[in-house]
């Protein structure tokens, strides 16, 4: 060694051992990594345990919900069965009654339509004065004057130009319209009568209050009631109600 140093002209010097220091740092770094890995592993295991527990709780809750749903479904089926057993005969009777009513209404409507058809044919025969199976302008005009019809000149001309089937259809439509208007008129008359009867107590109370307000005082200080007027509208209304 001394010869080598002398050969290269180098002086002997102390060599610093950096390997030990570097190795120590590397071992400390490795220990830190292993420590962090252990913490991460433990945390992961904790998450796994918590997740399994949450899944078990969720499965248990789901099982309870499914059992509760099945219970409610069974109860609903039992209630529906009981309701059908109780309401079944009444429902069947109601359906039978409705079917009978619908049939009666259909028969009534058919009878009304048949009546309208017969009446339209009778009107056509009245128009057809010479009974040749056709109508002329003169025949329609004559019928309109004789029956005091509300047909204007244009309608008279248009009706005289129609074929027999079209004329019968026109007459049927007019008859239907007339019956509908009559039905509406009767409905509103009955409605007005019902409202009048409903307001009877209210009108009587108003009349009594009005009479109190119209009482007079005489010169002697005595109160004089209003005399009954034979033409008083309120009295006439009372008399009409009494007649009813």
TORGUVO-694813 format. One line per field, with one value per residue (C-alpha): x negated, y negated, z; residue in one letter. Coordinates in Angstrom, 1 decimal. Layout:
BEGIN
c1 <- c(X; ...)
c2 <- c(Y; ...)
c3 <- c(Z; ...)
residuo <- c(a; ...)
END
This chain:
BEGIN
c1 <- c(0.0; -2.8; -4.5; -1.5; -1.0; -4.7; -4.5; -1.6; -2.9; 0.1; 0.0; 1.8; 5.2; 8.3; 11.3; 14.8; 17.2; 20.3; 21.8; 22.8; 24.6; 26.3; 27.4; 28.8; 30.8; 32.1; 33.1; 35.0; 36.7; 37.7; 39.0; 41.1; 42.6; 43.4; 45.0; 47.2; 48.0; 49.1; 51.3; 52.9; 53.4; 55.1; 57.2; 58.2; 59.1; 61.2; 63.0; 63.6; 65.1; 67.3; 68.4; 69.3; 71.2; 73.1; 73.9; 75.3; 77.4; 78.7; 79.5; 81.3; 83.3; 84.1; 85.3; 87.5; 88.9; 89.6; 91.4; 93.4; 94.3; 95.4; 97.5; 99.2; 99.8; 101.4; 103.6; 104.7; 105.6; 107.6; 109.4; 110.1; 111.4; 113.6; 114.8; 115.7; 117.6; 119.5; 120.0; 120.2; 124.0; 124.7; 122.3; 123.9; 127.4; 126.3; 124.9; 128.2; 130.2; 127.9; 128.3; 132.0; 132.1; 129.8; 132.1; 135.2; 133.5; 132.6; 136.2; 137.5; 135.2; 136.1; 139.8; 139.2; 137.4; 140.2; 142.7; 140.6; 140.4; 144.2; 144.9; 142.6; 144.3; 147.7; 146.4; 145.1; 148.6; 150.2; 147.8; 148.4; 151.9; 152.5; 150.9; 148.6; 145.6; 143.8; 144.0; 143.9; 143.2; 146.9; 147.7; 145.1; 146.2; 149.8; 148.9; 146.9; 149.8; 152.4; 150.4; 149.1; 145.6; 142.6; 140.7; 139.3; 139.4; 135.9; 136.7; 139.9; 138.0; 135.2; 137.7; 139.6; 136.3; 135.5; 136.0; 138.6; 135.9; 134.1; 137.3; 138.3; 134.9; 135.3; 138.7; 137.3; 134.5; 136.9; 139.1; 136.1; 135.0; 138.5; 138.7; 135.3; 136.3; 139.5; 137.5; 135.2; 138.1; 139.7; 136.4; 135.9; 139.5; 139.2; 135.8; 137.4; 140.2; 137.8; 135.8; 139.0; 140.0; 136.5; 136.6; 140.1; 139.0; 136.3; 138.9; 141.3; 138.7; 137.8; 141.5; 141.9; 138.8; 140.2; 143.5; 141.8; 139.8; 143.0; 145.0; 146.3; 147.0; 150.3; 150.9; 151.8; 148.5; 149.9; 148.3; 150.3; 149.5; 149.5; 152.8; 152.8; 153.0; 155.1; 152.7; 149.5; 147.2; 145.9; 149.4; 150.1; 146.9; 148.1; 151.5; 149.8; 147.7; 150.8; 152.6; 149.6)
c2 <- c(0.0; -2.3; -1.4; -2.2; -5.5; -6.3; -5.2; -7.6; -10.3; -10.4; -11.0; -8.7; -10.1; -8.9; -7.6; -8.7; -5.7; -7.1; -3.7; -3.2; -6.5; -5.9; -2.5; -3.8; -6.4; -3.8; -1.5; -4.3; -5.2; -1.5; -1.3; -4.5; -3.0; 0.3; -1.7; -3.6; -0.5; 1.2; -1.9; -1.7; 2.0; 1.7; -1.2; 0.9; 3.8; 1.5; 0.3; 3.9; 4.8; 1.7; 2.4; 6.0; 4.9; 2.2; 4.8; 7.2; 4.4; 3.4; 7.0; 7.3; 4.1; 5.2; 8.5; 6.8; 4.5; 7.4; 9.3; 6.2; 5.7; 9.4; 8.9; 5.8; 7.5; 10.5; 8.1; 6.2; 9.5; 10.6; 7.3; 7.3; 10.8; 9.8; 6.7; 8.7; 11.2; 8.4; 6.0; 8.6; 9.2; 5.5; 4.7; 7.4; 6.1; 2.5; 3.7; 5.5; 2.4; 0.2; 2.6; 2.6; -1.2; -1.5; 0.9; -1.0; -4.3; -2.7; -1.5; -4.9; -6.6; -4.1; -4.8; -8.6; -8.2; -6.0; -8.7; -11.4; -9.3; -8.7; -12.4; -13.5; -11.1; -12.6; -16.1; -15.1; -13.7; -16.9; -18.9; -16.5; -17.7; -15.7; -12.6; -12.0; -11.2; -14.4; -18.0; -21.1; -24.7; -25.5; -22.6; -23.6; -27.3; -26.2; -24.1; -26.9; -29.3; -26.8; -25.7; -29.2; -27.9; -30.1; -29.0; -31.9; -32.0; -30.6; -27.6; -27.0; -27.0; -24.8; -22.3; -22.1; -21.3; -18.4; -14.8; -12.8; -11.1; -14.4; -16.2; -13.6; -13.9; -17.7; -17.3; -14.8; -17.1; -20.0; -17.8; -16.7; -20.3; -21.3; -18.6; -19.5; -23.2; -22.1; -19.9; -22.8; -25.1; -22.7; -22.2; -26.0; -26.4; -23.7; -25.1; -28.6; -27.1; -25.2; -28.4; -30.3; -27.7; -27.7; -31.6; -31.6; -31.8; -34.4; -36.6; -36.3; -37.5; -40.4; -41.3; -41.3; -43.5; -45.9; -46.1; -46.9; -49.7; -51.2; -51.4; -54.9; -57.0; -58.9; -62.4; -61.0; -59.2; -55.8; -53.5; -52.9; -49.8; -49.9; -48.8; -45.8; -46.7; -44.4; -45.1; -44.7; -42.5; -40.8; -39.9; -38.5; -36.4; -35.0; -34.2; -32.4; -30.4; -29.6; -28.3; -26.0)
c3 <- c(0.0; 0.9; -2.3; -4.4; -2.7; -3.2; -6.8; -7.6; -5.4; -3.2; 0.5; 2.9; 4.2; 6.2; 4.1; 5.3; 5.5; 3.6; 3.0; 6.6; 6.7; 3.4; 4.4; 7.7; 5.8; 3.4; 6.2; 8.0; 4.7; 4.2; 7.8; 7.2; 4.0; 5.8; 8.6; 6.1; 4.3; 7.5; 8.4; 4.9; 5.1; 8.6; 7.2; 4.2; 6.5; 8.6; 5.5; 4.4; 7.8; 7.9; 4.3; 5.1; 8.2; 6.2; 3.5; 6.1; 7.6; 4.2; 3.3; 6.6; 6.0; 2.5; 3.8; 6.3; 3.6; 1.3; 4.2; 5.0; 1.3; 1.1; 4.3; 2.9; -0.5; 1.3; 3.4; 0.2; -1.5; 1.4; 1.6; -2.1; -1.8; 1.1; -0.7; -3.8; -1.7; 0.1; -2.8; -5.6; -5.4; -5.1; -8.0; -10.1; -9.3; -10.2; -13.5; -14.2; -13.3; -15.5; -18.4; -18.0; -17.8; -20.9; -22.8; -21.7; -22.9; -26.2; -26.7; -25.7; -28.1; -30.8; -30.2; -30.3; -33.6; -35.0; -33.9; -35.6; -38.8; -38.8; -38.1; -40.9; -43.3; -42.2; -42.8; -46.2; -47.1; -45.9; -48.2; -51.1; -51.8; -55.0; -53.4; -56.3; -54.1; -54.9; -53.7; -55.8; -54.8; -54.9; -52.6; -50.1; -50.2; -49.7; -46.8; -45.2; -45.5; -44.3; -41.3; -40.6; -40.8; -39.9; -43.0; -45.1; -48.8; -49.2; -47.0; -49.0; -52.2; -50.9; -49.5; -52.8; -54.6; -52.3; -53.2; -51.2; -49.0; -48.4; -47.6; -45.1; -43.5; -43.3; -41.7; -39.2; -38.2; -37.7; -35.5; -33.4; -33.0; -32.0; -29.3; -28.0; -27.7; -25.9; -23.5; -22.7; -22.1; -19.7; -17.9; -17.4; -16.3; -13.7; -12.5; -12.1; -10.1; -7.8; -7.2; -6.4; -3.8; -2.3; -1.9; -0.4; 3.3; 2.4; 0.6; 3.5; 5.9; 3.6; 3.4; 7.2; 7.6; 5.0; 6.8; 10.1; 8.4; 6.9; 10.1; 10.7; 13.8; 14.1; 15.5; 18.9; 19.2; 18.5; 16.0; 12.8; 10.8; 7.0; 5.6; 3.3; -0.3; -2.5; -5.4; -3.3; -5.4; -2.2; -1.2; -4.7; -4.4; -1.1; -2.5; -5.4; -3.0; -0.9; -4.0; -4.7)
residuo <- c(x; x; x; x; x; x; x; x; x; x; x; x; x; x; x; x; x; x; x; x; x; x; x; x; x; x; x; x; x; x; x; x; x; x; x; x; x; x; x; x; x; x; x; x; x; x; x; x; x; x; x; x; x; x; x; x; x; x; x; x; x; x; x; x; x; x; x; x; x; x; x; x; x; x; x; x; x; x; x; x; x; x; x; x; x; x; x; x; x; x; x; x; x; x; x; x; x; x; x; x; x; x; x; x; x; x; x; x; x; x; x; x; x; x; x; x; x; x; x; x; x; x; x; x; x; x; x; x; x; x; x; x; x; x; x; x; x; x; x; x; x; x; x; x; x; x; x; x; x; x; x; x; x; x; x; x; x; x; x; x; x; x; x; x; x; x; x; x; x; x; x; x; x; x; x; x; x; x; x; x; x; x; x; x; x; x; x; x; x; x; x; x; x; x; x; x; x; x; x; x; x; x; x; x; x; x; x; x; x; x; x; x; x; x; x; x; x; x; x; x; x; x; x; x; x; x; x; x; x; x; x; x; x; x; x; x; x; x; x; x; x; x; x; x)
END
